[in-house]
Amino acid sequence: MPLFHVFMAMQFAVVVTASSDGSPAGPPECLGWVLRGEIGPSERSRAAMVYDERRGVCVLHGGAIGDFSLTDTWEWDGVAWTFRSNSGPSRRMHDMAYDSRRGVTVLYAGQINNGPLASDTWEWDGVGWSLRDAVMGPGLRREHALAYDAARGVTVMFGGIRNAAYLNDTWVWDGTSWTWVNVQNPPAPRRGHRMIYDPVRGVVVMAGGVSASNQQLLETWEWDGEQWHNASQSFSGVGYGNTLAFDAARQQPILFSWSNPLDKQTYVREAAGWALISDVAIIEPNPRSYACMAYDSARAVTVLHGGERFSSLSPRHAWELRPGATSAFWLPAAPYSTCRRAGGSLTLTVGAANGGPFEYQWRRDGIPIDGATTTTLTLNPLAESDSGAYDALATSPCGDAQSYAVTVRVVDPGCGDLDGDHDSEKADLGILLANYGCVSPPGFCPGDLNGDGRTDQADLGILLSCWGCY
């Protein structure tokens, strides 16, 4: 999905388009984030979300607002959020996995408000929550990770923190009971890591986390059903509070990284390690930690919700990472029009990223400008006939991008300029008002802009029509 923006001393709004029927505009490898505007779950962090394959919905449960743990369950079908239940466990810093063999979402442990830790196992079947195990199993903890191992038909749990004790134990849930797995040389104890199942390679992938010494663990591990294997490559993007999902269309894990308050990057895991697929800030969700993410295999999109930054919650709207996406976004301080004086010059510059190479075409009033096929359009010298709405198109294998139009108005050099400084502003207005009502032969009344021998309302209208032109 191409990213596109226009600069003209300041930055301008942009829109990225898909085909007219809303289908993807580019091949699957052209990914882009799209902000969804539908209202659903409230702002929150430290929630959990999985994709229910049988029912075709993302299931989100719990999370935190301050020290308060939430009990609500929501489902997202790609069109709307649906509130499903408020009778689930009060939970934050828990984790969930979808058991595709039994068609249920498994939830384990977490924290209740700012108080006790939990050690219970719950399951959601699309109708209600069922408490499956109240006390047995891995024990009290929070910030652990779950993933469903489809090859072996069990939910795998690793690590977390119990009070001040960081954990590195491995357990599996078969739908009836938890079983501890005696692992030789397991990963170091950690919290805040993420796990997903890679069906292509038949392994559970674990990324990141925080150690007992509060150090980010820039590691990737894989679980083959018997042992953990360190699959780390040199990489600085995997830390704590990240989100992880498996993109079935690309057949690769996708990671939204938040390794410091300003970093927010999207990575895909390839044979050589994690590779950046999008580092263009204005098309990604704002920096956040402890969001939740799941892959919707029916729609081939990755869904992201919630999170926090500097102790403030991220906006409640969901984001979707999808191929050839349709998206609209904007940049701050965006003027959509400018007024210039004939004889001066104007330069417009565009930029596109994600999915090049690009071909450009500038337009005025929707008509292509001959020869204007680079990132920069310069009008010099300006003439009044140059007035119009200017935009630009960028085309690439990943789709097309079109900037919003910049309305350019070109006026006579002397329009509204009473003090000879080549603009119309307060000083010119002061001159006109000081001579308002003057009647004299043409050319003798200061402020007489239309040459009718009077300084009156008509002249004031002319001055205001040129206000701000330079």
N, C-alpha and C positions, 0 to 999 in steps of 0.2 A: 504494500500500500504506500503510495508516495505521500510524502509530507511536503507541504508547500506554504511559503509565506512571502509577503511582499514588503519591501522596505522603501520608505520615502521620508528620510530623516527620522521617521518613527515607523513602528511596525503595523501591519494591516491584517485584518481578519482573513481567514482562508476557509475553503471547504474542499474536502476530498470526495470524489464521486465514485459510484459504482454504476452498473448498468441500470437502465430505466426500470427494470422489474425488481430491483433490489438484490439480484444475485451477485456473487463475488465478481469484482472487476479484474482480478488477476489470478495467477496460478497459486497453488497452495503455499508455496514457499514465501509468498509476499504477505507477511503478517503485519497487522496493525491493531493498536488499541482503539476501542470505540467506547465512549461514555454513553451509558444508557440512562434515560431520564425517568424511567418508571419509579414510582414510589413504592417502597417495600419496607424491609426491616429498618429499624432506627439506626442511627450512628452507633457503632460499637467496635471494640477490638477484641482479640483473643477468643473469637468464636470459632466454630468448626463447620466445614461444608464438604459434602461429597456429592457425587452424581449417582442417582438411582437409575440403573440401566433399564430395568423392567418398566418403570413408570415414566421414564424420559424427563426427569426433573432433577434440578440441583436441590439438595436438602441442606438448609442452614439451621443450626441450633445454637442457642445460648450466646455467650460472650459477656463483655464487661462494659459498663458505663461507670467510670470511676471505680469505686470498690464494690459496686453492686453487680451481682451475677444475674443474668437473664434466664428466663425459663421458656421463651417462645421458640416455636419451630415455624420456619417459612420454606416455601418451595418456589423455584423459579423455572418456568417452562420456556423461556426465551421470548415471551411476550409480556408476561405480567408476573408479579410476585403474589403468592397466595398465602395468607396466614392460615396455618393448619392446626396449631395446638399451643396452649399455654400451660399444659400439665406435665411437661417434661421436667427433667432434673434441673435445678438451679445450678448453672455451671459456667465457669470460665477457665481458660487455660487447660481445657480438656482436649481430646482428639477423637475423631471418628473415622471409620472405614466402611465402605460398602461391600457387603458379603454377597457377591453375585450368584453364588451357588444356592443360597437360601433366600435371596431377595430382600435382605434387611440391612439397615444401617446400624452399625455397632458403635456405641459410645462408651468410653472408659475413663473413669477417675476425673481429675480436675479439682478446682477450688470452688467452695461455696462462699459467695460474697468475699469479704476480706478475712474470713475466718478459717474453718476447718477444711482440710483436704478430704477428698472422697476416694473410695476404693471400690465403687460399685460398677456393674456392667449393665448397660441399658441397650435395648434394641427398638428401632422404629421401623414399622412395616408399611407405612403409608397411611395408616389409620390411627394408631396410637403408640405410645411408648410403653414398653414392658420392662420391668426390673428383672434381669436374668440372674444376677449374682450380686448379693449385697455385701459380702465380706471377704469371700475367698479370692485367691488369685494374686496378682502382682503386688497388691498393697497400696497404701496411700501414696499419692504423687500428683504432680502437675507438670505441665510443659514437657510431657512425653510425646511420643509419636506412634501412630498406628498406620498400617497399610494392609490391605487384603492380598494375600498371596494366592492367586487364582490357580497356579499349578499344583499347589498342595492343599487347597481348600481350607485355609486357616487365616485368621487375622493375626498379624505379627505386631508386637509391641516392644519398644526399646526405650530405656533411659527415663529421664525426667529428674525431678528433685522432690525429696521428702524432707520438709523442714529445711535443715541446712545440709542434708546429705544428698550429693549428686549421685545418680544411679547409672549403671550400665548393664542392667540385666535384660535378657531377652525372653519373652513369653509368647505363647500362641494360644488363640481361642478358637475352638472348633464348633462353637455354637452351643456347647453344653458345659464345658469346663475349660479353665486355664491350665496350661502346662508350662512349667519352667524348662528352658532349654539350656543345658550345660555347654557353654561355648568356650572354646579355647581361644585365648588372645582376642577378646572382644574389643570394640572401640572404647575409647576413654569415656568416663562418665560425662554426661552432658544434659543440658536442657535447651529448649527453644529450637531444636532441630526439626527437620521435616522428612517424611518418608512417602514414597509412592511405589506402586508395583509397575515394573517394566515387562509387559507380556511378550515383547519381542525377544528379550534375552532371558526371560523367566527368572528374574531376580527382583528383590526389593531394593530400591535405591534410597539411601539416606544422605542428606546434605546439611552441612553446617552445624550450628549449635554454639553453646557457651560452656566453657569448662568451669570446674570448681574454683579456679583462680580468676574467673571472670574474663577469660580470654576468648576471643572469637575462634572457633574451630573451622578453619578454611579447608574442610575435608569432604570427600565423597566416599561412602562405603556401600558395599553390596552384600545382600543376604541371599544365599542360595538354598536355604532350607536347613542347612547344617552349620555353616560357618559364616562369619563376617569377613569380607575381603576389602582391604584398603584399595580403593580405585581412584585415589586423589591424583590430580594433576596440579601443576603450578597455577594457582588461580586466586585472585584477591576478592572475588565478588560474592562468595558464599560465606555468610556469617550468621548472625542470629536474627530471628524475627522475619525470616524470608517465607515465601510461599512456593509450593511445588505442585505440579500436576503432570500427567502423562498425556501428550498430544497423540492420539491414535492415528490421525491423518498423516502426521509427519513421522510417527513411530519413534518419538523422542521425548524425553522429559523436558518440561518447560519450567524455568525458575524465574520468579520476579524477585530480584535481589534488593535488599535494603541493608547495606553493611555500614552505613553511617547516615546521619540526618539529612544529607544532601544527595545521597546516591539512590537512584531508582532506575534499574536497568533490567532488561529482559534477556534471558539466556536460554539457549537450547543445548542439550548435552549430545555431543557428537563423539565419534570414536576417539578423537584426540583430547577430549575434555569439553568443558563448558565454553560455548562460543556466543559472543554477543550478537543478538539479532536486531536489537533496536536500542540505541542510546540517544534518541532525539527527544529531548525533555518535553516538548510541547504536545507530543502525541501519547505520552504515557501517563498513567495515574500518578498523582503527586507522591512525593516520598512518604513512605509509611512502613511501619513494622506491625507484625502480628495481625495481618489481614488473613482472610481465608480464600482459598482458590480451589476450583474443581473443573474438570474437563467434561464438557457436554458432547458425547460422542455422536448423538443423533444430529446435532447442528454443526459439529466440527468447530466449536469455539471453546476457549478457556474463559471461565467466569471468575472475576475477582470482586470481593466485597469487603468493606470495612477497613480497620486498621487504625493506627495512631501515629502521631508525629509530635515530638516535644510535649508529650502528655495531653495533646489535643486530639480528639477523634477526627478521623477523615470523614468527608461527606458520605451520606448514606447511599448514594447512587452506585450501582454496579458498573463495572467495566467488563468489556469482552475483548479478548485477543482472537482475531479471526482473519482468515485469508481474504485478500482483495476487498477490504472492508469499506463501507460507507461511513464517513465520519465528518463531523463539523467541529472546529475548534477555533480559538481566537488568541490573540496576544494582547498584553496590556497596553493601555494608552494608544488606541488605534484610531487615528483620524480617517474618515472616509471621504473627505473632500479637501481641496486646497484651492486657493485663489491666487493667481500670479498675474504679473503685468507683462504686457507685450514687450518684446525685446530682451526679456530675461531668459532664464533656462530652467529646466526641470529634469531631474533624473529619477527614474523608478527602477528599483532592483528587485528581482525575485530570487527565491531559493527553493530547491526541492531536495528531498532526501528520502531514503528507503525505496529501493527497487529501481534504480537507474540502470542504464543511461537514459537521460532525459532529452526530449526535444521541446523547444519553447516556441510559443507564438503569442505576440502581443496583439491586442485588439483595442479599437476605439469604437464605442457604441455598438459592440458586437461584431464589427467588421475587421478582419485581419489587416494588420498594417504591413505593407510590403517591406521585406527585408528585416523586420523586427523579430528576429528568431534567436536572440541570445538572452542571457539573464538580465541585461540592462537595456533600458530604453531611455534615450536622451533626446529632449526636445530643445533645440537651440539654433536660432533664437525663437522664442515663443511668439506666436501670432494669435490673434483673437479666434481665428479659424481652428486652432488646436483645442478649443474647448470641447469637452466630452467626457464620457465615462470610460476609463481605461481599466482593462484587466488583462490577465495573461493565462495561458494554458500550458501545462506541462504534461507530456505523455511519456509513458514508459511501459515496459512489459508487465508491470504490476498494476497498471490502471492509469487513470487521468486525474489531474488536479487542476482546479480552477480557483483563482483568487477572487475575492470580492472586488467589485469595481471601485476604483478611486475616481471620484468626480473632480475633474480639473476645469476651472473657469479662468479664462484669460481675458483681462480687461485692458482698456486703453492705458498707456503709461501714466497719464495725468488724472485718472479717474479718482475723484475724492481727495486728491493730494493738494492741500492748500499751503503747506509749508515747504514743499519741494524736497521732502526726504524719501520719496518713492514708496510711501505707504499711506494708508488711511487709518488714523487712530485718534486718541484723545486730543492731541494737539490740534489736529484738523477740525475736530468737532468744536473745540474751544474757539477757534477763529470764526467759524460759521455762526455760532451762537452769539458771539460778541458783536457781530454785524447783522444779526437777524432783523429783518424789517427795512434794511437799507434799500433805497430806490435811487437809481442814478443811471446815466447812460451806460450801455454795456461796456464792460471792461473796467469800471471804476468802483464797483461794489465788491469788497472782499467777501468771499463765500459764494459769489454768483457762479455756480458751476455749469449752469445751462445757458449762460450768456444772454439772459432776457432782461438784464438790468435790475434784477431784484434778488435779494437774498431771502429766500422763503422756504416753505415746506417742500417744494419740488427739489430744491438744492439739498435739503436735509435727506430726502429720499435717495438722491444720487450718492451722497457721501456714505450713507449706511449700506447701500448696495455694494459698495467697494470696501467696506470695513474689513480690515485684516488682510487685504490683498497686498502682496509685496513682490 
